[in-house]
Amino acid sequence: MVTLINTFTVKGDFDAFERIWAQSAEFMRTQKGFIGFKLHRSLSRPDVYVNVALWQSRADHQRVLASREFGEHIKELAAVSVPDPDLYTVVLEGVPVQ
Amino acid sequence: MVTLINTFTVKGDFDAFERIWAQSAEFMRTQKGFIGFKLHRSLSRPDVYVNVALWQSRADHQRVLASREFGEHIKELAAVSVPDPDLYTVVLEGVPVQ
């Protein structure tokens, strides 16, 4: 399992960014190996969004990156934001002490 | 609910960073309002770690930041890494299409 953490700095219209992003998310939700995502927005810097998405494997994620649909979405997103993506693995996790 | 996303760039020893971080996490797990955390490590930049932690409220998180224990942990962490924390709210989330 891999985690994509992608920080977007929005240059243009926030609503346009969220609309384009929602369309891209609908596509991702149909893709093999996609597990889930959360798009976060900074409380102090409203132009900063962070997507945290879980994928079954690096190969699953890379296959989607190579798709025509993703290519179109990322072009639209690049018109209103600057992405900064990277893939991660979880090294430690925890829940409240019972 | 708020999400802390904190990017650490580790300057010193990675094992020391993970050990100190694990101690801090044990403290966080006992705190009111703590819901869960995942510490991620970049697959391409091994010196970059990202903590994504869920808190019931901003007040719960800020109370912990003001605690003596947290003050000690962050001093130790600052000796081996550079933190870049920010608080976020989730604006969109999704799971695979059924």
N, CA and C atoms of all chains as a GROMACS GRO file, in nm:
protein
  588
    1MET      N    1   0.084  -0.119   0.000
    1MET     CA    2   0.000   0.000   0.000
    1MET      C    3   0.089   0.126   0.000
    2VAL      N    4   0.047   0.229  -0.077
    2VAL     CA    5   0.121   0.356  -0.079
    2VAL      C    6   0.022   0.471  -0.057
    3THR      N    7   0.076   0.580  -0.004
    3THR     CA    8  -0.006   0.698   0.019
    3THR      C    9   0.046   0.813  -0.066
    4LEU      N   10  -0.043   0.870  -0.148
    4LEU     CA   11  -0.008   0.991  -0.222
    4LEU      C   12  -0.043   1.110  -0.133
    5ILE      N   13   0.056   1.199  -0.112
    5ILE     CA   14   0.028   1.326  -0.043
    5ILE      C   15   0.063   1.436  -0.143
    6ASN      N   16  -0.039   1.512  -0.182
    6ASN     CA   17  -0.020   1.611  -0.288
    6ASN      C   18  -0.069   1.747  -0.238
    7THR      N   19   0.026   1.840  -0.224
    7THR     CA   20  -0.008   1.975  -0.175
    7THR      C   21  -0.033   2.065  -0.295
    8PHE      N   22  -0.153   2.122  -0.302
    8PHE     CA   23  -0.188   2.213  -0.411
    8PHE      C   24  -0.189   2.356  -0.357
    9THR      N   25  -0.117   2.444  -0.424
    9THR     CA   26  -0.129   2.588  -0.394
    9THR      C   27  -0.215   2.648  -0.504
   10VAL      N   28  -0.333   2.695  -0.467
   10VAL     CA   29  -0.429   2.742  -0.567
   10VAL      C   30  -0.398   2.886  -0.605
   11LYS      N   31  -0.382   2.910  -0.738
   11LYS     CA   32  -0.350   3.045  -0.788
   11LYS      C   33  -0.479   3.115  -0.830
   12GLY      N   34  -0.569   3.034  -0.887
   12GLY     CA   35  -0.690   3.095  -0.946
   12GLY      C   36  -0.806   3.088  -0.849
   13ASP      N   37  -0.922   3.058  -0.905
   13ASP     CA   38  -1.050   3.057  -0.834
   13ASP      C   39  -1.063   2.929  -0.752
   14PHE      N   40  -1.089   2.945  -0.620
   14PHE     CA   41  -1.097   2.827  -0.533
   14PHE      C   42  -1.211   2.734  -0.576
   15ASP      N   43  -1.326   2.792  -0.609
   15ASP     CA   44  -1.442   2.707  -0.647
   15ASP      C   45  -1.410   2.628  -0.774
   16ALA      N   46  -1.341   2.693  -0.866
   16ALA     CA   47  -1.304   2.623  -0.991
   16ALA      C   48  -1.210   2.508  -0.958
   17PHE      N   49  -1.114   2.532  -0.868
   17PHE     CA   50  -1.022   2.425  -0.828
   17PHE      C   51  -1.099   2.309  -0.768
   18GLU      N   52  -1.190   2.337  -0.675
   18GLU     CA   53  -1.264   2.230  -0.607
   18GLU      C   54  -1.354   2.155  -0.704
   19ARG      N   55  -1.412   2.227  -0.803
   19ARG     CA   56  -1.500   2.161  -0.904
   19ARG      C   57  -1.418   2.066  -0.992
   20ILE      N   58  -1.302   2.117  -1.042
   20ILE     CA   59  -1.217   2.033  -1.127
   20ILE      C   60  -1.167   1.914  -1.046
   21TRP      N   61  -1.128   1.942  -0.922
   21TRP     CA   62  -1.074   1.835  -0.837
   21TRP      C   63  -1.179   1.727  -0.812
   22ALA      N   64  -1.304   1.768  -0.789
   22ALA     CA   65  -1.413   1.672  -0.764
   22ALA      C   66  -1.434   1.583  -0.887
   23GLN      N   67  -1.424   1.640  -1.006
   23GLN     CA   68  -1.439   1.561  -1.130
   23GLN      C   69  -1.326   1.456  -1.138
   24SER      N   70  -1.204   1.501  -1.107
   24SER     CA   71  -1.090   1.408  -1.112
   24SER      C   72  -1.109   1.296  -1.009
   25ALA      N   73  -1.164   1.333  -0.893
   25ALA     CA   74  -1.184   1.234  -0.786
   25ALA      C   75  -1.285   1.127  -0.830
   26GLU      N   76  -1.390   1.170  -0.903
   26GLU     CA   77  -1.489   1.073  -0.951
   26GLU      C   78  -1.423   0.970  -1.043
   27PHE      N   79  -1.328   1.017  -1.124
   27PHE     CA   80  -1.254   0.924  -1.211
   27PHE      C   81  -1.167   0.830  -1.125
   28MET      N   82  -1.095   0.887  -1.027
   28MET     CA   83  -1.007   0.805  -0.943
   28MET      C   84  -1.086   0.694  -0.873
   29ARG      N   85  -1.208   0.727  -0.830
   29ARG     CA   86  -1.288   0.632  -0.752
   29ARG      C   87  -1.324   0.508  -0.833
   30THR      N   88  -1.310   0.513  -0.964
   30THR     CA   89  -1.344   0.397  -1.048
   30THR      C   90  -1.220   0.315  -1.081
   31GLN      N   91  -1.103   0.358  -1.037
   31GLN     CA   92  -0.978   0.296  -1.081
   31GLN      C   93  -0.933   0.182  -0.991
   32LYS      N   94  -0.880   0.076  -1.054
   32LYS     CA   95  -0.830  -0.041  -0.980
   32LYS      C   96  -0.718   0.002  -0.885
   33GLY      N   97  -0.730  -0.045  -0.759
   33GLY     CA   98  -0.623  -0.017  -0.662
   33GLY      C   99  -0.646   0.109  -0.580
   34PHE      N  100  -0.749   0.186  -0.618
   34PHE     CA  101  -0.780   0.308  -0.540
   34PHE      C  102  -0.850   0.266  -0.411
   35ILE      N  103  -0.805   0.319  -0.295
   35ILE     CA  104  -0.863   0.278  -0.167
   35ILE      C  105  -0.946   0.391  -0.104
   36GLY      N  106  -0.897   0.513  -0.116
   36GLY     CA  107  -0.973   0.625  -0.060
   36GLY      C  108  -0.890   0.752  -0.063
   37PHE      N  109  -0.960   0.868  -0.050
   37PHE     CA  110  -0.889   0.997  -0.046
   37PHE      C  111  -0.958   1.091   0.050
   38LYS      N  112  -0.881   1.186   0.100
   38LYS     CA  113  -0.936   1.300   0.173
   38LYS      C  114  -0.866   1.426   0.120
   39LEU      N  115  -0.947   1.524   0.074
   39LEU     CA  116  -0.890   1.652   0.033
   39LEU      C  117  -0.904   1.749   0.150
   40HIS      N  118  -0.792   1.800   0.198
   40HIS     CA  119  -0.790   1.891   0.313
   40HIS      C  120  -0.764   2.034   0.266
   41ARG      N  121  -0.819   2.131   0.342
   41ARG     CA  122  -0.790   2.272   0.314
   41ARG      C  123  -0.734   2.335   0.440
   42SER      N  124  -0.624   2.410   0.426
   42SER     CA  125  -0.560   2.472   0.542
   42SER      C  126  -0.654   2.573   0.608
   43LEU      N  127  -0.653   2.572   0.744
   43LEU     CA  128  -0.736   2.667   0.819
   43LEU      C  129  -0.674   2.806   0.820
   44SER      N  130  -0.540   2.812   0.801
   44SER     CA  131  -0.472   2.943   0.807
   44SER      C  132  -0.435   2.996   0.668
   45ARG      N  133  -0.420   2.907   0.569
   45ARG     CA  134  -0.384   2.950   0.433
   45ARG      C  135  -0.488   2.891   0.337
   46PRO      N  136  -0.597   2.965   0.310
   46PRO     CA  137  -0.709   2.908   0.231
   46PRO      C  138  -0.670   2.870   0.088
   47ASP      N  139  -0.552   2.912   0.042
   47ASP     CA  140  -0.508   2.875  -0.093
   47ASP      C  141  -0.434   2.741  -0.094
   48VAL      N  142  -0.418   2.678   0.024
   48VAL     CA  143  -0.342   2.552   0.032
   48VAL      C  144  -0.436   2.435   0.061
   49TYR      N  145  -0.434   2.337  -0.030
   49TYR     CA  146  -0.511   2.214  -0.016
   49TYR      C  147  -0.413   2.098  -0.015
   50VAL      N  148  -0.442   1.993   0.063
   50VAL     CA  149  -0.358   1.872   0.063
   50VAL      C  150  -0.447   1.751   0.042
   51ASN      N  151  -0.416   1.676  -0.065
   51ASN     CA  152  -0.487   1.551  -0.088
   51ASN      C  153  -0.405   1.437  -0.030
   52VAL      N  154  -0.470   1.354   0.050
   52VAL     CA  155  -0.406   1.233   0.105
   52VAL      C  156  -0.486   1.115   0.052
   53ALA      N  157  -0.424   1.037  -0.037
   53ALA     CA  158  -0.498   0.928  -0.102
   53ALA      C  159  -0.422   0.797  -0.087
   54LEU      N  160  -0.498   0.691  -0.065
   54LEU     CA  161  -0.440   0.559  -0.041
   54LEU      C  162  -0.459   0.473  -0.167
   55TRP      N  163  -0.347   0.408  -0.209
   55TRP     CA  164  -0.352   0.320  -0.327
   55TRP      C  165  -0.297   0.183  -0.289
   56GLN      N  166  -0.352   0.077  -0.348
   56GLN     CA  167  -0.310  -0.060  -0.317
   56GLN      C  168  -0.162  -0.078  -0.345
   57SER      N  169  -0.114  -0.018  -0.460
   57SER     CA  170   0.027  -0.034  -0.496
   57SER      C  171   0.074   0.087  -0.575
   58ARG      N  172   0.205   0.101  -0.582
   58ARG     CA  173   0.266   0.208  -0.662
   58ARG      C  174   0.229   0.189  -0.810
   59ALA      N  175   0.225   0.061  -0.854
   59ALA     CA  176   0.194   0.031  -0.994
   59ALA      C  177   0.051   0.076  -1.028
   60ASP      N  178  -0.043   0.053  -0.935
   60ASP     CA  179  -0.182   0.097  -0.958
   60ASP      C  180  -0.186   0.248  -0.977
   61HIS      N  181  -0.112   0.320  -0.892
   61HIS     CA  182  -0.113   0.466  -0.901
   61HIS      C  183  -0.049   0.512  -1.031
   62GLN      N  184   0.064   0.451  -1.066
   62GLN     CA  185   0.134   0.494  -1.187
   62GLN      C  186   0.052   0.466  -1.312
   63ARG      N  187  -0.023   0.356  -1.310
   63ARG     CA  188  -0.109   0.324  -1.427
   63ARG      C  189  -0.211   0.436  -1.447
   64VAL      N  190  -0.265   0.488  -1.337
   64VAL     CA  191  -0.365   0.595  -1.349
   64VAL      C  192  -0.300   0.724  -1.399
   65LEU      N  193  -0.176   0.750  -1.351
   65LEU     CA  194  -0.106   0.871  -1.395
   65LEU      C  195  -0.086   0.871  -1.546
   66ALA      N  196  -0.073   0.751  -1.604
   66ALA     CA  197  -0.046   0.740  -1.748
   66ALA      C  198  -0.175   0.745  -1.831
   67SER      N  199  -0.290   0.751  -1.765
   67SER     CA  200  -0.418   0.746  -1.838
   67SER      C  201  -0.450   0.880  -1.907
   68ARG      N  202  -0.530   0.873  -2.013
   68ARG     CA  203  -0.570   0.993  -2.088
   68ARG      C  204  -0.653   1.085  -1.998
   69GLU      N  205  -0.747   1.021  -1.923
   69GLU     CA  206  -0.835   1.104  -1.839
   69GLU      C  207  -0.755   1.185  -1.736
   70PHE      N  208  -0.657   1.117  -1.672
   70PHE     CA  209  -0.577   1.189  -1.572
   70PHE      C  210  -0.503   1.305  -1.637
   71GLY      N  211  -0.451   1.279  -1.755
   71GLY     CA  212  -0.378   1.383  -1.828
   71GLY      C  213  -0.463   1.507  -1.850
   72GLU      N  214  -0.591   1.485  -1.882
   72GLU     CA  215  -0.681   1.600  -1.902
   72GLU      C  216  -0.706   1.673  -1.770
   73HIS      N  217  -0.731   1.594  -1.663
   73HIS     CA  218  -0.761   1.657  -1.533
   73HIS      C  219  -0.642   1.739  -1.482
   74ILE      N  220  -0.522   1.683  -1.495
   74ILE     CA  221  -0.405   1.750  -1.438
   74ILE      C  222  -0.376   1.879  -1.516
   75LYS      N  223  -0.412   1.878  -1.648
   75LYS     CA  224  -0.394   2.002  -1.727
   75LYS      C  225  -0.487   2.110  -1.672
   76GLU      N  226  -0.613   2.071  -1.646
   76GLU     CA  227  -0.712   2.169  -1.594
   76GLU      C  228  -0.668   2.218  -1.455
   77LEU      N  229  -0.621   2.123  -1.371
   77LEU     CA  230  -0.580   2.162  -1.236
   77LEU      C  231  -0.459   2.255  -1.240
   78ALA      N  232  -0.368   2.228  -1.336
   78ALA     CA  233  -0.245   2.310  -1.344
   78ALA      C  234  -0.278   2.454  -1.385
   79ALA      N  235  -0.396   2.474  -1.445
   79ALA     CA  236  -0.434   2.610  -1.486
   79ALA      C  237  -0.473   2.694  -1.364
   80VAL      N  238  -0.512   2.629  -1.254
   80VAL     CA  239  -0.560   2.706  -1.137
   80VAL      C  240  -0.480   2.675  -1.010
   81SER      N  241  -0.381   2.584  -1.021
   81SER     CA  242  -0.307   2.550  -0.898
   81SER      C  243  -0.168   2.495  -0.932
   82VAL      N  244  -0.082   2.490  -0.829
   82VAL     CA  245   0.052   2.432  -0.846
   82VAL      C  246   0.056   2.308  -0.757
   83PRO      N  247   0.064   2.188  -0.816
   83PRO     CA  248   0.066   2.065  -0.736
   83PRO      C  249   0.208   2.032  -0.688
   84ASP      N  250   0.218   1.960  -0.577
   84ASP     CA  251   0.348   1.914  -0.526
   84ASP      C  252   0.328   1.773  -0.470
   85PRO      N  253   0.325   1.672  -0.560
   85PRO     CA  254   0.292   1.535  -0.518
   85PRO      C  255   0.415   1.454  -0.476
   86ASP      N  256   0.392   1.358  -0.387
   86ASP     CA  257   0.497   1.261  -0.355
   86ASP      C  258   0.428   1.136  -0.299
   87LEU      N  259   0.492   1.021  -0.315
   87LEU     CA  260   0.438   0.894  -0.263
   87LEU      C  261   0.507   0.858  -0.133
   88TYR      N  262   0.431   0.804  -0.040
   88TYR     CA  263   0.480   0.773   0.094
   88TYR      C  264   0.439   0.633   0.136
   89THR      N  265   0.509   0.584   0.238
   89THR     CA  266   0.465   0.462   0.304
   89THR      C  267   0.444   0.495   0.451
   90VAL      N  268   0.350   0.427   0.517
   90VAL     CA  269   0.323   0.454   0.659
   90VAL      C  270   0.427   0.379   0.742
   91VAL      N  271   0.499   0.451   0.832
   91VAL     CA  272   0.602   0.386   0.915
   91VAL      C  273   0.555   0.368   1.059
   92LEU      N  274   0.452   0.444   1.097
   92LEU     CA  275   0.401   0.433   1.235
   92LEU      C  276   0.258   0.485   1.235
   93GLU      N  277   0.169   0.416   1.309
   93GLU     CA  278   0.034   0.471   1.319
   93GLU      C  279  -0.021   0.439   1.458
   94GLY      N  280  -0.119   0.514   1.502
   94GLY     CA  281  -0.170   0.494   1.636
   94GLY      C  282  -0.309   0.548   1.655
   95VAL      N  283  -0.378   0.489   1.751
   95VAL     CA  284  -0.513   0.530   1.791
   95VAL      C  285  -0.509   0.558   1.941
   96PRO      N  286  -0.614   0.620   1.995
   96PRO     CA  287  -0.611   0.654   2.137
   96PRO      C  288  -0.588   0.531   2.226
   97VAL      N  289  -0.516   0.552   2.337
   97VAL     CA  290  -0.496   0.444   2.434
   97VAL      C  291  -0.632   0.407   2.492
   98GLN      N  292  -0.665   0.277   2.496
   98GLN     CA  293  -0.799   0.233   2.546
   98GLN      C  294  -0.804   0.236   2.699
   99MET      N  295  -1.394   1.864   1.387
   99MET     CA  296  -1.272   1.781   1.371
   99MET      C  297  -1.169   1.857   1.287
  100VAL      N  298  -1.042   1.847   1.325
  100VAL     CA  299  -0.933   1.910   1.249
  100VAL      C  300  -0.824   1.807   1.222
  101THR      N  301  -0.750   1.831   1.114
  101THR     CA  302  -0.640   1.742   1.078
  101THR      C  303  -0.510   1.819   1.083
  102LEU      N  304  -0.415   1.770   1.164
  102LEU     CA  305  -0.280   1.826   1.164
  102LEU      C  306  -0.199   1.755   1.056
  103ILE      N  307  -0.140   1.832   0.965
  103ILE     CA  308  -0.047   1.775   0.867
  103ILE      C  309   0.086   1.844   0.892
  104ASN      N  310   0.186   1.762   0.936
  104ASN     CA  311   0.314   1.820   0.977
  104ASN      C  312   0.425   1.751   0.897
  105THR      N  313   0.494   1.826   0.813
  105THR     CA  314   0.603   1.772   0.731
  105THR      C  315   0.734   1.794   0.804
  106PHE      N  316   0.804   1.684   0.834
  106PHE     CA  317   0.934   1.692   0.901
  106PHE      C  318   1.044   1.664   0.799
  107THR      N  319   1.142   1.753   0.793
  107THR     CA  320   1.263   1.726   0.715
  107THR      C  321   1.371   1.689   0.815
  108VAL      N  322   1.416   1.565   0.810
  108VAL     CA  323   1.509   1.515   0.911
  108VAL      C  324   1.651   1.554   0.874
  109LYS      N  325   1.721   1.620   0.968
  109LYS     CA  326   1.860   1.665   0.943
  109LYS      C  327   1.957   1.562   1.000
  110GLY      N  328   1.916   1.506   1.115
  110GLY     CA  329   2.009   1.416   1.184
  110GLY      C  330   1.983   1.270   1.152
  111ASP      N  331   1.992   1.188   1.254
  111ASP     CA  332   1.980   1.042   1.242
  111ASP      C  333   1.833   1.001   1.229
  112PHE      N  334   1.800   0.924   1.124
  112PHE     CA  335   1.660   0.887   1.102
  112PHE      C  336   1.605   0.802   1.218
  113ASP      N  337   1.687   0.707   1.266
  113ASP     CA  338   1.639   0.620   1.376
  113ASP      C  339   1.609   0.703   1.501
  114ALA      N  340   1.698   0.801   1.527
  114ALA     CA  341   1.676   0.888   1.645
  114ALA      C  342   1.545   0.964   1.628
  115PHE      N  343   1.522   1.016   1.506
  115PHE     CA  344   1.396   1.088   1.480
  115PHE      C  345   1.277   0.998   1.506
  116GLU      N  346   1.279   0.875   1.452
  116GLU     CA  347   1.164   0.784   1.466
  116GLU      C  348   1.144   0.744   1.613
  117ARG      N  349   1.254   0.728   1.686
  117ARG     CA  350   1.244   0.690   1.829
  117ARG      C  351   1.180   0.805   1.911
  118ILE      N  352   1.230   0.928   1.888
  118ILE     CA  353   1.175   1.043   1.961
  118ILE      C  354   1.028   1.061   1.922
  119TRP      N  355   1.002   1.045   1.792
  119TRP     CA  356   0.865   1.065   1.744
  119TRP      C  357   0.770   0.962   1.806
  120ALA      N  358   0.816   0.838   1.818
  120ALA     CA  359   0.732   0.732   1.877
  120ALA      C  360   0.700   0.765   2.023
  121GLN      N  361   0.797   0.820   2.096
  121GLN     CA  362   0.772   0.859   2.236
  121GLN      C  363   0.665   0.969   2.241
  122SER      N  364   0.678   1.066   2.152
  122SER     CA  365   0.581   1.176   2.148
  122SER      C  366   0.442   1.122   2.114
  123ALA      N  367   0.439   1.024   2.024
  123ALA     CA  368   0.310   0.966   1.983
  123ALA      C  369   0.243   0.895   2.100
  124GLU      N  370   0.322   0.828   2.185
  124GLU     CA  371   0.265   0.759   2.302
  124GLU      C  372   0.197   0.859   2.394
  125PHE      N  373   0.258   0.977   2.408
  125PHE     CA  374   0.197   1.084   2.488
  125PHE      C  375   0.068   1.132   2.422
  126MET      N  376   0.073   1.157   2.289
  126MET     CA  377  -0.046   1.207   2.217
  126MET      C  378  -0.164   1.109   2.234
  127ARG      N  379  -0.135   0.980   2.230
  127ARG     CA  380  -0.240   0.878   2.235
  127ARG      C  381  -0.321   0.882   2.364
  128THR      N  382  -0.264   0.948   2.468
  128THR     CA  383  -0.336   0.955   2.597
  128THR      C  384  -0.414   1.086   2.610
  129GLN      N  385  -0.406   1.171   2.512
  129GLN     CA  386  -0.463   1.305   2.527
  129GLN      C  387  -0.609   1.314   2.481
  130LYS      N  388  -0.689   1.393   2.555
  130LYS     CA  389  -0.831   1.413   2.521
  130LYS      C  390  -0.843   1.476   2.381
  131GLY      N  391  -0.930   1.418   2.301
  131GLY     CA  392  -0.955   1.475   2.168
  131GLY      C  393  -0.868   1.416   2.058
  132PHE      N  394  -0.769   1.335   2.097
  132PHE     CA  395  -0.684   1.270   1.996
  132PHE      C  396  -0.762   1.156   1.931
  133ILE      N  397  -0.764   1.149   1.797
  133ILE     CA  398  -0.844   1.046   1.729
  133ILE      C  399  -0.754   0.943   1.661
  134GLY      N  400  -0.642   0.987   1.605
  134GLY     CA  401  -0.550   0.891   1.542
  134GLY      C  402  -0.444   0.963   1.462
  135PHE      N  403  -0.333   0.889   1.431
  135PHE     CA  404  -0.228   0.948   1.348
  135PHE      C  405  -0.168   0.843   1.257
  136LYS      N  406  -0.108   0.890   1.149
  136LYS     CA  407  -0.026   0.805   1.063
  136LYS      C  408   0.100   0.886   1.030
  137LEU      N  409   0.218   0.828   1.060
  137LEU     CA  410   0.343   0.893   1.022
  137LEU      C  411   0.390   0.830   0.891
  138HIS      N  412   0.403   0.910   0.787
  138HIS     CA  413   0.441   0.863   0.653
  138HIS      C  414   0.587   0.900   0.626
  139ARG      N  415   0.656   0.815   0.545
  139ARG     CA  416   0.792   0.848   0.501
  139ARG      C  417   0.793   0.848   0.350
  140SER      N  418   0.853   0.951   0.289
  140SER     CA  419   0.858   0.961   0.144
  140SER      C  420   0.936   0.845   0.084
  141LEU      N  421   0.885   0.792  -0.029
  141LEU     CA  422   0.954   0.682  -0.099
  141LEU      C  423   1.072   0.734  -0.180
  142SER      N  424   1.068   0.864  -0.215
  142SER     CA  425   1.177   0.918  -0.299
  142SER      C  426   1.273   1.007  -0.219
  143ARG      N  427   1.227   1.063  -0.106
  143ARG     CA  428   1.314   1.149  -0.023
  143ARG      C  429   1.309   1.094   0.121
  144PRO      N  430   1.402   1.001   0.154
  144PRO     CA  431   1.394   0.934   0.284
  144PRO      C  432   1.407   1.026   0.404
  145ASP      N  433   1.449   1.152   0.381
  145ASP     CA  434   1.460   1.248   0.493
  145ASP      C  435   1.328   1.321   0.517
  146VAL      N  436   1.224   1.292   0.439
  146VAL     CA  437   1.097   1.362   0.454
  146VAL      C  438   0.990   1.269   0.512
  147TYR      N  439   0.936   1.311   0.628
  147TYR     CA  440   0.827   1.238   0.694
  147TYR      C  441   0.707   1.332   0.702
  148VAL      N  442   0.585   1.278   0.691
  148VAL     CA  443   0.464   1.360   0.706
  148VAL      C  444   0.372   1.291   0.807
  149ASN      N  445   0.340   1.364   0.914
  149ASN     CA  446   0.243   1.314   1.010
  149ASN      C  447   0.106   1.370   0.976
  150VAL      N  448   0.007   1.281   0.967
  150VAL     CA  449  -0.131   1.323   0.944
  150VAL      C  450  -0.210   1.274   1.066
  151ALA      N  451  -0.255   1.369   1.148
  151ALA     CA  452  -0.320   1.331   1.275
  151ALA      C  453  -0.456   1.399   1.286
  152LEU      N  454  -0.552   1.325   1.337
  152LEU     CA  455  -0.690   1.373   1.351
  152LEU      C  456  -0.717   1.410   1.496
  153TRP      N  457  -0.776   1.530   1.516
  153TRP     CA  458  -0.810   1.576   1.650
  153TRP      C  459  -0.958   1.617   1.652
  154GLN      N  460  -1.023   1.594   1.767
  154GLN     CA  461  -1.166   1.625   1.778
  154GLN      C  462  -1.191   1.773   1.752
  155SER      N  463  -1.100   1.858   1.807
  155SER     CA  464  -1.119   2.003   1.788
  155SER      C  465  -0.985   2.074   1.789
  156ARG      N  466  -0.988   2.197   1.740
  156ARG     CA  467  -0.868   2.281   1.740
  156ARG      C  468  -0.824   2.306   1.885
  157ALA      N  469  -0.922   2.326   1.974
  157ALA     CA  470  -0.891   2.353   2.115
  157ALA      C  471  -0.818   2.234   2.179
  158ASP      N  472  -0.864   2.113   2.148
  158ASP     CA  473  -0.796   1.993   2.202
  158ASP      C  474  -0.650   1.992   2.158
  159HIS      N  475  -0.626   2.022   2.031
  159HIS     CA  476  -0.489   2.019   1.979
  159HIS      C  477  -0.406   2.129   2.045
  160GLN      N  478  -0.463   2.248   2.055
  160GLN     CA  479  -0.385   2.359   2.112
  160GLN      C  480  -0.354   2.336   2.260
  161ARG      N  481  -0.447   2.269   2.332
  161ARG     CA  482  -0.419   2.239   2.473
  161ARG      C  483  -0.294   2.149   2.483
  162VAL      N  484  -0.283   2.054   2.391
  162VAL     CA  485  -0.167   1.963   2.396
  162VAL      C  486  -0.039   2.039   2.361
  163LEU      N  487  -0.049   2.132   2.264
  163LEU     CA  488   0.070   2.209   2.225
  163LEU      C  489   0.125   2.288   2.343
  164ALA      N  490   0.034   2.328   2.435
  164ALA     CA  491   0.076   2.411   2.550
  164ALA      C  492   0.129   2.325   2.666
  165SER      N  493   0.125   2.194   2.652
  165SER     CA  494   0.164   2.106   2.764
  165SER      C  495   0.317   2.099   2.780
  166ARG      N  496   0.362   2.070   2.903
  166ARG     CA  497   0.506   2.058   2.931
  166ARG      C  498   0.566   1.942   2.850
  167GLU      N  499   0.491   1.828   2.849
  167GLU     CA  500   0.545   1.711   2.780
  167GLU      C  501   0.570   1.740   2.632
  168PHE      N  502   0.471   1.806   2.567
  168PHE     CA  503   0.488   1.837   2.424
  168PHE      C  504   0.608   1.928   2.405
  169GLY      N  505   0.624   2.023   2.495
  169GLY     CA  506   0.738   2.116   2.486
  169GLY      C  507   0.870   2.042   2.485
  170GLU      N  508   0.879   1.937   2.569
  170GLU     CA  509   1.004   1.859   2.575
  170GLU      C  510   1.024   1.781   2.446
  171HIS      N  511   0.914   1.718   2.396
  171HIS     CA  512   0.925   1.637   2.274
  171HIS      C  513   0.965   1.723   2.154
  172ILE      N  514   0.904   1.841   2.142
  172ILE     CA  515   0.929   1.922   2.023
  172ILE      C  516   1.072   1.975   2.026
  173LYS      N  517   1.127   1.994   2.149
  173LYS     CA  518   1.269   2.038   2.160
  173LYS      C  519   1.358   1.927   2.106
  174GLU      N  520   1.329   1.803   2.147
  174GLU     CA  521   1.410   1.688   2.101
  174GLU      C  522   1.397   1.670   1.950
  175LEU      N  523   1.273   1.682   1.900
  175LEU     CA  524   1.251   1.665   1.756
  175LEU      C  525   1.323   1.775   1.677
  176ALA      N  526   1.323   1.897   1.732
  176ALA     CA  527   1.385   2.010   1.661
  176ALA      C  528   1.537   1.991   1.650
  177ALA      N  529   1.593   1.906   1.737
  177ALA     CA  530   1.739   1.882   1.731
  177ALA      C  531   1.775   1.794   1.611
  178VAL      N  532   1.676   1.718   1.561
  178VAL     CA  533   1.709   1.626   1.449
  178VAL      C  534   1.623   1.649   1.325
  179SER      N  535   1.531   1.746   1.333
  179SER     CA  536   1.443   1.767   1.217
  179SER      C  537   1.388   1.909   1.215
  180VAL      N  538   1.333   1.948   1.098
  180VAL     CA  539   1.268   2.078   1.084
  180VAL      C  540   1.120   2.050   1.058
  181PRO      N  541   1.032   2.086   1.153
  181PRO     CA  542   0.888   2.061   1.134
  181PRO      C  543   0.822   2.172   1.053
  182ASP      N  544   0.711   2.139   0.986
  182ASP     CA  545   0.633   2.240   0.912
  182ASP      C  546   0.485   2.204   0.930
  183PRO      N  547   0.428   2.241   1.046
  183PRO     CA  548   0.291   2.200   1.078
  183PRO      C  549   0.185   2.298   1.028
  184ASP      N  550   0.066   2.244   1.001
  184ASP     CA  551  -0.049   2.332   0.974
  184ASP      C  552  -0.175   2.251   1.004
  185LEU      N  553  -0.283   2.319   1.040
  185LEU     CA  554  -0.411   2.254   1.068
  185LEU      C  555  -0.503   2.267   0.946
  186TYR      N  556  -0.578   2.162   0.920
  186TYR     CA  557  -0.663   2.155   0.802
  186TYR      C  558  -0.803   2.105   0.839
  187THR      N  559  -0.896   2.130   0.747
  187THR     CA  560  -1.027   2.068   0.757
  187THR      C  561  -1.050   1.989   0.629
  188VAL      N  562  -1.124   1.878   0.636
  188VAL     CA  563  -1.150   1.795   0.518
  188VAL      C  564  -1.265   1.859   0.439
  189VAL      N  565  -1.241   1.888   0.309
  189VAL     CA  566  -1.346   1.950   0.226
  189VAL      C  567  -1.412   1.850   0.131
  190LEU      N  568  -1.343   1.738   0.107
  190LEU     CA  569  -1.399   1.637   0.017
  190LEU      C  570  -1.332   1.504   0.050
  191GLU      N  571  -1.412   1.393   0.050
  191GLU     CA  572  -1.348   1.264   0.070
  191GLU      C  573  -1.423   1.160  -0.011
  192GLY      N  574  -1.358   1.050  -0.041
  192GLY     CA  575  -1.424   0.950  -0.125
  192GLY      C  576  -1.360   0.813  -0.110
  193VAL      N  577  -1.442   0.713  -0.140
  193VAL     CA  578  -1.401   0.572  -0.139
  193VAL      C  579  -1.433   0.515  -0.277
  194PRO      N  580  -1.384   0.394  -0.305
  194PRO     CA  581  -1.407   0.339  -0.439
  194PRO      C  582  -1.556   0.330  -0.472
  195VAL      N  583  -1.591   0.351  -0.600
  195VAL     CA  584  -1.729   0.334  -0.646
  195VAL      C  585  -1.766   0.188  -0.627
  196GLN      N  586  -1.882   0.159  -0.564
  196GLN     CA  587  -1.926   0.018  -0.538
  196GLN      C  588  -1.975  -0.048  -0.665
   0.00000   0.00000   0.00000
